[in-house]
Amino acid sequence: MSMPRKILQFALKILAKRAIKRYKPAVIGITGSVGKTFAKEAIFCVLSRKFWVRKNDENFNNEIGVPMAVLGIKPALRRGAVASKLKILAGLFRGVWLGYGLRQKYPKILVLELAADKPGDIKYLTDIVRPQIGVVTAVGEVPVHVEFYASPQAVAKEKSKLIEQLPLCNGLAALNYDDQTVLDMKERTKAKVVTFGFSNSADVWVSDTSYFVTDDGRNIGGLSFKINQDSTFIPARVNNLVGTQQLYGVLAAVVVGLHFGMNLIDICGMLENVELPEHRMNMVSGVKDTTIIDDTYNASPLAVRAALDTLRDFTKAKNSLSGAKRCRKIAVLGDMRELGKYEIEAHRAIGNLVGERADILVTVGAAAKFIADSAANQMKLNSVFSFDTSDEAKEKIQEIIREGDVILVKGSHAMEMEKVVEEIKGI
């Protein structure tokens, strides 16, 4: 870390801790290997109905971004270096006034996504923001960023630091019941534990999931489902939602909303139009009347498996629409980065799934060739294609696709898979 960044990080830490101590907002910390950002958006959407709430922007979830959110400093997105520095400097002055000047109005609740990119990250961030509520979305067998840890267990241990420090008084640990690693964290906290998931053994669970169609009956409009608690259920739906795994974020928002005294009807009403984070399971119209599932923000084994399940289920639903031609399933998959010694094994495991979930596979990157290698044993001849870069792949994909196809595009951020989406988007 450069010296100016160290100074900035130290200043932000001191000022953010001061603001938390002075204004005492209820802080909700969210971590997990997948689904953090959507859970944050869903929780923010629900709580905004009743409270003044602030969240961190986009995925600014590290030792710089989290304190900036506490202080209300907006990241200088897509600005030049000088403009960014000036904005941060102005924000620091406001932070000093916030912490040490005349008392100001301040949000009642902070909803903060917390990154665990390397050992020590969660402890550092929780020492600053002191969450009363901790949400853990999912971890999986081979978590993202495992390259920087001794083992997958070490990643889970780091994320559990959020749960360990929750207070006994009015604390809440919202845990994914379906992920055993996350569920085991219930033993590590004094706070109240509420679980969520697809199993009816969870405290809050989802059932009867299905896709609904748009009013004209021609397209998928999103997901409908029931939210269950005890003997009560509420029918609900979320527009433009395509992945059932995204319902974990919805469930986390329900748990948190109930904790703040909201009722299920209000919560479900707010969630219907929750904003979906960009490049995370977004439904996009493509050329030749195709549908793109844009999940290009990042990739981990758990997330890719879930995305392939969505490709299969979404295409099946689209094929069932009245008068629809048979839609083909095309998976465009880039390298999954930061897996360290698990890289080859994890990519081969994904390849073994693709044959059941896609008709055509296009891979991008050196590691993704292992996906293609495994998938080729199960798929038809001339249905697997491999490229080194997304620029090389996008022209071939344009050539391959035909009317009605459903195309999943996913890979780690460094693979620039969004170029493929741009190439095949409808005008």
Buried (B, 14 or more C-beta within 10 A) or exposed (E): EEEEEEEBBEBBBBBBBBBBEBBEBBBBBBBBBBBBBBBBBBBBBBBBBBBEBBBBBBBBBBBBBBBBBBBBBEBBEEEEEEEBBEBBEEBBEBBBEBBEEEEEEBBBBBBBBBBBBBBEBBBBBBEBBBBBBBBBBBBBBBBBBBBBBEEBEBBBBBBBBBBBBBBEEEBBBBBBBBBEBBBEBBEBBBBBBBBBBBEEEBBBBBEEBEBBBEEEEBBBBBBBBBBBBEEEBBEBBBBBBBBBBBBBBBBBBBBBBBBBEBEBEBBBBBBEEBEBBEBBBBBBEBBEBBBBBBBBBBBBBBBBBBBBBBBBBBBEBBBEBEEEEEBBBBBBBBBBBBBBEBBEEBBBBBBEBBBEBBBBBBBBBEBBBBBBBBBBEBBEEEBBBBBEEBEEBBEBBBEBBEEBBBBBBBBBBEBBBBBBBEBBBEE
